[in-house]
Amino acid sequence: MIVVKVGGSLYTRQLLGPALRRWLSGQNATVLLVPGGGVFADAVRILQPVHALNDATCHRLALHALATARWLLQELVGSTYQVADCWELFGSDQALPHSWAITSDTLALLLTQRLHAEKLVLLKSLTIPAGTPWQQASACGWVDDEFPRTLEKHPVPVEAINFLELIHP
């Protein structure tokens, strides 16, 4: 089994569904998809200062936003593939930082570790140069702050793919 996190920044790409189905059909393993937050989580980020919402509230709202993203992703890939329900899996997890230090990148990593999956694949809308240390990737904003710390505790293979390069007409 592999865990594949689909970056929320990809959701606005019109040909994402066909490209994902094409890419997934070429994988030689069972796949569990993890949705990124994208515009759904961005709405929470926008509302936080407007309503002076605390980080714990935003953490819960962001997990609910991932539930909406899950429905979108399931629609895009069809019933052949399973999409993780991040609210059900992590909604009551008090050990997680209740802040923006953790995003779906780390949630996908945690699932990879829990399930003893072969690897985690991050489908991104940018290129993380091969060999880039995850601490540096975090400092650049390519993964969240918690990602390198979580990976260090329980290492698993991680591959990052610029999926924009695979979306084409």
Order of alpha helices (4+ residues) and beta strands (2+ residues): beta-alpha-beta-alpha-alpha-beta-alpha-alpha-beta-alpha-alpha-beta
